[in-house]
Amino acid sequence: MIDLTPDPILIRLGSLPIFWYGICYAVGLFVAYQVMVRQARRRGLNAGLIADGLIVVAIAALIGGRAYHVIDQWALYRDDIITAILPIRHQADGSYAFAGFTGLGVYGGIFTGTVVAALYIRWKRQSFWRWADVIAPSLFAMQAVGRWGNFFNQELYGPQTSLPWGIAIQCKNRVQAVGYACPPGSDPNATLGQHFQPLFLYESLSAVVGFVVLLWLGRRFANRLRAGDLLPIFLIWYSVTRFLLEFLRSGYNWTVGGIPTAQIVAGGTIVVALAVLGIRHARPGSSAADAEAQATADPDPETNADPETTAEREPEMNAEPESLPPDPAPPESHAASG
């Protein structure tokens, strides 16, 4: 079993702590960016649009993810609303301290991030569905890395377990629910020899497998998939994972009528994603491979072409035509002699 209880803070720069949680999501965002750039170039899209768009979408996802988490864990914030909005925590002496950007709900981030991404893509006069195939694998890449931030924060865990990969959770980081909370008077740093299911690890591993599967589907079945199919497949995969893991969060998850809200959202997402796939495939249309081949054969520099690809072709397009030999001089005219 894993008895390591890591410090959530990587380093302190004066009075400013740098949290592992933020580092993990920053690294995850970088990995997602690299995946998107490579996928965009492979599909004949303009990878230069990603950098600016990623910043806007990341901010939107942060806001949505935070909002979902606050609603989910409202009991932690209802007595001190400002801690729900700003990355600070209330200390025992009444003052506030920087707490880092922790506590994000994936569904909230997916929703706001997708809406803003769709608006950005429309603004750039791009095809949303072709970009959806680029974005979907990167979401799994982001999830696979970012979820490890929960390990350093000692959060997103399930019930006690005797499995070899069970993790220790200090009393100060446990939810106050039956089967999780330490007895009154326990040392806040103690683990009491108890270990819990690492739900963050299960999500991370599921994301790794999902990432590989999406890349394989995109290549192996490009002639049968429609452009954009990878996004609803991602939503189905993630929602099934989340639906199952919610059974291991019983006792401290957000419920409506006794049913975990995440399971309700997951079930609804699966139905909608399946409906999108069914409706799109019931209508006539070209495959993802056809769309990619068309873009590669005749790229539009303003909407599709990658700047690097365009730069390589510029010398050919801008080359001057070969100089032709000068026209022969007209014959001289001779005046008649008298």
C-alpha positions in Angstrom: 0.0 0.0 0.0 1.0 3.6 -0.5 1.7 5.5 2.7 3.2 8.6 1.1 1.3 11.7 2.0 2.9 14.4 -0.2 3.1 18.1 0.6 0.7 19.9 -1.7 3.2 22.8 -2.1 6.1 22.3 -4.5 8.0 25.4 -3.5 7.5 28.8 -1.9 8.6 32.0 -3.6 8.7 34.3 -0.6 5.1 34.3 0.7 3.7 32.8 -2.5 3.3 29.0 -2.5 3.5 27.1 -5.8 1.1 24.1 -5.6 1.6 20.8 -7.2 -2.1 20.9 -8.3 -1.4 23.9 -10.5 1.8 22.4 -11.8 0.0 19.2 -12.8 -2.7 21.1 -14.7 -0.1 23.4 -16.4 1.8 20.3 -17.6 -1.4 18.7 -18.7 -2.3 21.8 -20.7 1.1 21.8 -22.3 0.7 18.1 -23.3 -2.8 18.9 -24.6 -1.4 21.7 -26.7 1.3 19.5 -28.2 -1.3 16.8 -29.1 -3.6 19.4 -30.7 -0.8 20.9 -32.8 0.2 17.5 -34.2 -3.4 16.4 -34.9 -4.2 19.7 -36.6 -1.2 19.5 -38.9 -2.1 15.9 -39.7 -5.6 16.9 -40.6 -4.6 19.9 -42.7 -5.8 22.5 -40.2 -4.1 25.7 -39.2 -2.2 24.8 -36.0 -1.3 28.5 -35.6 -4.8 29.2 -34.4 -4.4 26.9 -31.3 -2.2 29.1 -29.1 -4.6 32.1 -28.8 -7.7 29.9 -28.7 -6.3 27.6 -26.0 -5.8 30.5 -23.6 -9.4 31.7 -24.0 -10.8 28.2 -23.7 -8.6 27.3 -20.7 -9.9 30.3 -18.8 -13.5 29.5 -19.7 -12.9 25.8 -18.6 -11.4 27.0 -15.3 -14.4 29.2 -14.6 -16.9 26.5 -15.5 -15.0 23.8 -13.6 -14.8 25.9 -10.5 -18.5 26.8 -10.6 -19.4 23.1 -10.9 -17.1 22.2 -8.0 -18.5 24.9 -5.7 -22.1 23.7 -6.4 -21.0 20.1 -5.8 -19.2 20.9 -2.6 -21.4 23.8 -1.4 -21.1 22.8 2.2 -17.4 23.8 2.1 -18.1 27.3 0.9 -21.5 28.4 2.1 -20.1 30.0 5.3 -17.3 31.8 3.5 -18.4 32.7 -0.1 -15.2 34.6 -1.0 -13.2 31.3 -0.8 -15.4 29.9 -3.6 -14.5 32.8 -5.9 -10.9 33.5 -5.1 -8.0 31.0 -4.6 -7.7 31.7 -0.9 -8.5 29.9 2.4 -9.7 31.1 5.8 -7.0 30.7 8.5 -7.6 30.1 12.2 -6.6 33.7 13.1 -9.2 35.1 10.8 -6.9 36.1 8.0 -6.8 34.7 4.5 -4.0 32.9 2.7 -3.4 31.9 -0.9 -4.7 28.4 -1.4 -3.9 27.8 -5.1 -6.4 27.0 -7.8 -7.8 23.7 -6.5 -11.2 22.2 -6.8 -12.4 21.9 -10.4 -15.4 19.9 -11.7 -14.7 18.3 -15.1 -18.2 18.5 -16.4 -18.4 22.3 -15.8 -15.0 22.7 -17.5 -16.1 20.6 -20.5 -19.3 22.6 -20.9 -18.0 26.1 -20.7 -14.8 25.1 -22.6 -16.8 23.6 -25.5 -19.1 26.6 -25.8 -16.2 29.0 -25.9 -14.2 26.8 -28.3 -17.2 26.6 -30.6 -17.5 30.4 -30.6 -13.8 30.8 -31.3 -13.8 28.3 -34.1 -16.9 30.1 -35.7 -15.2 33.4 -35.3 -12.2 32.0 -37.2 -14.5 30.6 -39.9 -13.4 27.1 -39.2 -15.3 23.8 -39.2 -16.3 22.9 -35.6 -16.5 19.2 -36.4 -13.1 18.9 -38.0 -11.6 20.7 -35.0 -13.6 18.5 -32.6 -11.5 15.5 -33.8 -8.3 17.5 -32.9 -9.6 18.5 -29.5 -11.0 15.2 -28.2 -7.7 13.3 -27.8 -6.1 16.4 -26.2 -8.9 16.3 -23.5 -7.8 12.8 -22.5 -4.2 13.9 -22.5 -5.0 16.8 -20.2 -7.1 14.6 -17.9 -4.4 11.9 -17.7 -1.8 14.3 -16.4 -3.9 16.8 -14.5 -5.7 14.3 -12.3 -2.4 13.7 -10.5 -2.9 17.1 -8.9 -5.6 15.4 -6.8 -3.0 13.0 -5.4 -0.9 15.9 -4.1 -4.0 17.5 -2.6 -5.1 14.2 -1.1 -8.6 14.4 -2.7 -10.8 12.5 -5.1 -10.6 9.2 -3.2 -13.1 6.5 -2.4 -13.8 4.2 0.5 -11.3 2.3 2.6 -9.6 -0.6 0.8 -7.0 -3.3 1.3 -5.8 -3.2 -2.3 -2.1 -2.9 -2.9 -2.6 0.5 -4.5 -4.7 2.0 -1.7 -3.5 5.5 -0.6 -3.2 7.0 2.8 -5.2 10.1 3.6 -4.3 12.4 6.5 -7.2 13.2 8.9 -7.1 16.9 8.0 -7.8 16.1 4.4 -10.7 13.6 4.9 -14.3 14.4 4.2 -16.6 14.4 7.2 -18.6 11.3 6.3 -19.1 7.9 7.8 -16.3 5.6 6.9 -13.9 8.5 6.1 -13.7 10.9 9.1 -11.1 10.3 11.8 -12.3 10.0 15.5 -12.6 13.3 17.3 -9.2 14.4 18.8 -7.1 12.6 16.2 -3.8 14.1 15.1 -4.6 16.1 11.9 -1.5 14.7 10.2 -2.2 11.1 11.2 -3.5 8.4 8.7 -4.4 5.8 11.4 -3.0 3.1 9.1 -6.1 3.4 6.8 -6.0 3.4 3.0 -8.5 4.5 0.4 -9.4 3.9 -3.2 -7.4 6.3 -5.5 -10.3 7.5 -7.7 -8.0 10.1 -9.3 -5.7 7.2 -10.5 -8.6 5.3 -12.0 -9.6 8.5 -14.0 -6.0 9.0 -15.1 -5.6 5.5 -16.3 -9.0 5.6 -18.1 -7.9 8.8 -19.8 -4.6 7.2 -21.0 -6.5 4.2 -22.5 -9.1 6.5 -24.0 -6.4 8.7 -25.6 -4.9 5.7 -27.3 -8.3 4.4 -28.4 -9.3 7.7 -30.0 -6.0 8.0 -31.9 -6.5 4.4 -33.1 -10.1 5.0 -34.1 -9.2 8.2 -35.9 -6.7 6.4 -38.1 -8.2 2.9 -38.4 -11.8 3.9 -39.2 -11.3 7.3 -40.8 -13.3 6.1 -43.9 -16.3 5.2 -41.7 -16.3 8.0 -39.1 -17.6 11.4 -39.8 -15.6 14.5 -39.0 -16.1 15.3 -35.4 -17.2 11.8 -34.2 -14.2 11.6 -31.8 -15.7 14.3 -29.5 -19.0 12.4 -28.7 -17.0 9.2 -28.4 -14.8 11.0 -25.8 -17.9 12.2 -24.0 -19.3 8.7 -23.9 -16.0 7.2 -22.6 -15.5 9.8 -19.9 -19.2 9.7 -18.8 -19.1 5.9 -18.4 -16.0 6.2 -16.4 -17.4 8.9 -14.2 -20.8 7.1 -13.8 -19.0 4.0 -12.5 -16.6 5.8 -10.2 -19.5 7.7 -8.5 -20.5 4.4 -6.8 -17.2 4.7 -4.9 -18.0 8.2 -3.7 -21.1 7.3 -1.9 -21.6 9.3 1.3 -20.0 12.6 0.2 -21.0 13.3 -3.3 -23.6 15.8 -4.5 -27.0 14.1 -4.9 -30.5 14.9 -6.2 -33.2 12.7 -4.9 -30.6 10.3 -3.5 -28.9 9.9 -6.9 -25.4 11.4 -7.4 -25.6 14.4 -9.7 -22.5 13.3 -11.6 -24.3 10.1 -12.5 -27.4 12.1 -13.7 -25.1 14.4 -15.8 -23.1 11.4 -17.1 -26.2 9.5 -18.1 -27.7 12.5 -19.9 -24.3 13.1 -21.6 -24.2 9.5 -22.9 -27.7 9.7 -24.3 -27.0 13.1 -26.0 -23.7 11.9 -27.4 -25.2 8.7 -28.8 -28.1 10.7 -30.3 -25.6 13.0 -32.0 -23.7 10.1 -33.5 -26.9 8.4 -34.6 -28.3 11.5 -36.3 -25.1 12.4 -38.1 -24.6 8.9 -39.5 -28.2 8.7 -40.5 -27.7 11.6 -42.9 -25.7 11.5 -46.1 -22.3 13.0 -45.8 -18.6 12.6 -46.4 -16.3 10.6 -44.1 -13.5 12.1 -41.9 -10.9 10.7 -44.4 -12.6 12.5 -47.3 -12.7 15.8 -45.4 -9.1 15.5 -44.5 -8.0 14.6 -48.1 -9.9 17.5 -49.5 -8.3 19.9 -47.1 -4.8 18.5 -47.7 -5.3 18.7 -51.5 -6.6 22.2 -51.7 -5.9 24.1 -48.5 -7.2 27.6 -48.0 -4.5 29.8 -46.4 -7.0 31.9 -44.5 -8.9 29.1 -42.9 -7.1 25.7 -43.1 -3.5 25.8 -44.2 -0.8 25.5 -41.6 1.6 28.5 -41.7 4.6 26.1 -41.9 3.1 24.2 -44.8 2.2 27.5 -46.5 5.7 28.9 -46.0 7.2 25.8 -47.7 5.0 26.4 -50.8 5.5 30.2 -51.0 8.8 30.0 -53.0 7.0 28.0 -55.6 3.9 30.3 -55.7 6.0 33.5 -55.8 8.7 32.4 -58.2 8.9 34.6 -61.3 8.2 32.9 -64.7 11.2 32.0 -66.8 12.3 34.9 -69.0 11.5 34.4 -72.6 13.9 35.4 -75.4 13.3 38.9 -76.7 11.1 39.3 -79.7 13.1 39.7 -83.0 13.6 43.3 -84.2 11.4 44.4 -87.0 13.1 44.7 -90.5 14.6 48.1 -91.3 12.6 50.1 -93.9 14.7 51.4 -96.8 13.8 54.7 -98.6 13.5 54.5 -102.4 16.4 56.1 -104.3 15.6 58.7 -107.0 
